Amino acid sequence: MHDTDAQGNEFFKCDYCLRPWSEDRPMVEGHRGSLVCSSCLTVAYAEVVNAGVSTAPPAGATCAMCLEARKDPHWQSPTRPEAFICLRCIKQSARVLEKDAESGWQRPGRGSDSP
């Protein structure tokens, strides 16, 4: 999300935790400036993709990243209950962030210390 009342890095905030962008918190951008930070993406991926835990969004709710009302599994932000990210956007964001070598981000379960 873009915080129009803020400047610098504070302008870019994760839609799910509201923390601002920083060098150690890379983000992936969705439609209309929506953002998911690496920390929230890690939790969403671990819960929805790896563990199969998901939240059904209320009728009419849309994914903050793609702006679509999808029926597939979603992750709901514990900080902002109105913010959801769908399975498709979780996987797509994971691919994008993983390709960014500077981020150092890896999908949960893919690290060298994984079983």
Steps between C-alpha positions, in 0.01 A plus 500: 500500500612852451469723806444842349559665838853359521829562322803293404485130587200565725298569182514128406327275755407137497124458464507218755715629789529874418878495550692723259737383229865463601812335361446201728125484424461465124151515356307380199256739338154398384227694324443867579803524727412217736806352674589183688823496700734204521401434862128479426566297183706251702215447746236484226703248300576283803136494612311477170741313269700284739249434780176527301348743751288773349227748572189539291452868430156646567266526204609781272850527649786521255868416506695819571763402241291404194173670603304189406239313703647153458372175652843346555665497844599834652719629780348763726721759666491470879573873521246617242209252487367668186819416307513167315746351252387213278696181433577606143650830618693328781664268247558773243649736760725219625634445148564872453675550834703181465635621163630819662848386604552812714201413718647168612144379550417130470168326518442337837607139480755563225792624710819307552390415854174344381440128550 
